[in-house]
Amino acid sequence: MASNRPAPEALFVPNDEDRVTGPTAYGPAGGPWEEWNPTEESIRPVRGRHRVAKQRGGGLARSSTVLGVGVIAAVGAGGIATAKEKPPVSISLPDLSSVKASLPDADSLPGVGSLLGSDKESDTQVTASPLTGAGVTVADTEQGTTDAGEALRARIIQQAENQQDQADQSAARAAEQAAAEQAVAEAAKVQEAAEKKLAEAERKKAEEKRKKEEAERLAKLAASFSLPTTSYTLTSTYGQAGAMWSSGYHTGLDFAAPTGTPLKAIHSGTIKEAGWAGSYGYRTILELEDGTELWYSHQSSMSVSVGQKVTTGDVIGRVGATGNVTGPHLHLEIHPGGGDGVDPLSWLRGKGLNI
């Protein structure tokens, strides 16, 4: 059966420009175009050695590839041939002077006139209009900032100012807090100093009161106590060391005075002992109400007897030089509760006596 399909090398596929209709339409061979409707017979594959091979591994058959290349080459050749046969097309350009006259002046463009500058000298300053309004908020528009870059710059400056204000406020608060803490510390110091001053005043007041009370007590005691003699000289004190005393130290207080000088009762009490006492010579022991014993030694004479009650200032004897002595004097010893002796000087002063 005869096939209407042309040979591969003569295959021509017209494009839109090559398909010219009308009485003067010619094909590539010089004859008129005819419509070609492919049928199953015309597109049936050629049997024989040109039979299409099966696809292997997803690739195309070698014969199909050769056929496709031939078709593409034929189409390209036909298109070029047709394009060469077309008459030239004239192109008209508009007059540049009319186009230039219709364009606006560069100085009138928003944001461009201030960049290009002007040859004319003017005393007025040209205000540049924004090139774009992108990113411009309503607040920026109300503030007169309509340029996106200027708006961004204004927002950055505003943010920096806000941050600076916050930093200043934080610094001010810190300074106020530090000042308040310092004021509190200073107030605490002032209060502490005032409290110390008040406590010191109270202490002094209490000390003065105590001294006053002690003075009053001693005055009362002094009224009820008396020195054992007058016109005396203290020669040997309590605890003084020496070979003159059998104990190795002096056990009392010596009042040196002329023989016969009166000896007085230091305080009211009872005569517990009156007589000779060896190295003490003539000795009188006066016992007070609290049990304290007062020993009067080396007397030349005694004026009282055992069991006699005496009061402060009563004469109980006289100064002498009996016993172990080197000269006339009163050897006075103090034995609280009848026990060991204590320093007579301190005891007498404790009774308010000025000795």
Disulfide bonds with the S-S distance in Angstrom:
none
